[in-house]
Amino acid sequence: MQLRAFADGEYRGVFQLALLYEPRKQVSWFYLLQIDDHRIYQSPPLDYRLEHQFAEVCTMKVCQSLDDALAEIREQLTPERYIQSQIESMAAAPAM
């Protein structure tokens, strides 16, 4: 996440966290840190029963996805756009 934070906007997406696991099988799982398609780190096999580890990595992956989504719409998150959306909501629902 720190590497992504330091990267220029167009390069943020190349820093990825990937999960390798079989959700239906309770077997070992791994996570990978990648830059583009180049693996820079792969965890050792991790025990699926250590759910807190799995949950932490999944949380990081979800946060990374949300960060990517926000980066795509950041220019739309302005006070003017907020006011416009509120006006449009009121026009669509006159009772409000």
C-alpha positions as CSV (number, residue, x, y, z in Angstrom):
1,M,0.0,0.0,0.0
2,Q,2.9,2.4,0.7
3,L,4.5,1.7,-2.7
4,R,1.1,2.5,-4.3
5,A,0.8,5.7,-2.3
6,F,4.2,6.9,-3.5
7,A,3.5,6.0,-7.2
8,D,2.3,8.5,-9.7
9,G,-1.4,8.1,-10.5
10,E,-1.0,6.2,-13.7
11,Y,1.3,3.7,-12.1
12,R,-0.6,3.0,-8.9
13,G,-2.5,0.1,-10.5
14,V,0.6,-1.9,-11.2
15,F,1.3,-2.5,-7.5
16,Q,-1.0,-5.5,-6.7
17,L,-1.7,-7.9,-3.9
18,A,-3.0,-11.2,-5.1
19,L,-4.5,-14.1,-3.2
20,L,-4.0,-17.8,-4.2
21,Y,-6.5,-20.0,-2.4
22,E,-9.3,-22.4,-3.0
23,P,-12.3,-21.1,-1.0
24,R,-14.1,-24.5,-1.0
25,K,-11.0,-26.4,0.2
26,Q,-9.5,-25.8,3.6
27,V,-5.9,-26.0,2.4
28,S,-2.8,-23.8,2.5
29,W,-3.1,-20.4,0.8
30,F,-0.6,-17.8,-0.3
31,Y,-0.5,-14.1,-1.1
32,L,1.7,-12.4,-3.7
33,L,3.0,-8.9,-4.0
34,Q,3.4,-8.0,-7.7
35,I,4.5,-5.0,-9.7
36,D,2.8,-5.4,-13.1
37,D,3.0,-9.2,-13.7
38,H,6.4,-9.5,-11.9
39,R,6.2,-11.3,-8.6
40,I,8.3,-9.5,-6.0
41,Y,7.2,-11.6,-3.0
42,Q,5.3,-14.7,-2.4
43,S,4.4,-15.8,1.2
44,P,5.1,-19.2,2.4
45,P,2.2,-21.6,2.6
46,L,-0.2,-20.3,5.2
47,D,-2.5,-22.4,7.3
48,Y,-6.2,-21.8,6.3
49,R,-7.1,-22.4,10.0
50,L,-5.3,-19.2,11.0
51,E,-8.4,-17.2,10.0
52,H,-7.1,-13.9,11.3
53,Q,-4.2,-13.9,8.8
54,F,-6.5,-14.7,6.0
55,A,-9.0,-12.0,7.1
56,E,-6.2,-9.4,7.3
57,V,-5.0,-10.1,3.8
58,C,-8.5,-10.2,2.4
59,T,-9.2,-6.8,4.1
60,M,-6.0,-5.4,2.5
61,K,-7.2,-6.7,-0.9
62,V,-10.6,-5.1,-0.5
63,C,-9.1,-1.8,0.6
64,Q,-6.8,-1.9,-2.4
65,S,-9.8,-2.4,-4.7
66,L,-11.7,0.5,-3.0
67,D,-8.7,2.7,-3.3
68,D,-8.5,1.9,-7.1
69,A,-12.2,2.7,-7.5
70,L,-11.9,6.0,-5.6
71,A,-8.9,7.0,-7.7
72,E,-11.0,6.5,-10.9
73,I,-13.7,8.9,-9.7
74,R,-11.7,11.3,-7.6
75,E,-12.1,14.2,-10.0
76,Q,-15.9,13.8,-9.6
77,L,-15.7,14.1,-5.8
78,T,-16.0,17.9,-5.7
79,P,-18.3,20.2,-3.7
80,E,-19.9,21.3,-7.0
81,R,-20.7,17.7,-8.0
82,Y,-22.0,17.0,-4.5
83,I,-24.4,20.0,-4.7
84,Q,-25.5,19.0,-8.2
85,S,-26.2,15.4,-7.0
86,Q,-28.3,16.8,-4.1
87,I,-30.3,19.0,-6.4
88,E,-30.9,16.2,-8.8
89,S,-32.0,14.0,-5.9
90,M,-34.5,16.6,-4.7
91,A,-35.8,17.1,-8.2
92,A,-36.3,13.3,-8.6
93,A,-38.1,13.1,-5.2
94,P,-40.2,16.3,-4.8
95,A,-41.3,15.2,-1.3
96,M,-37.8,15.6,-0.1
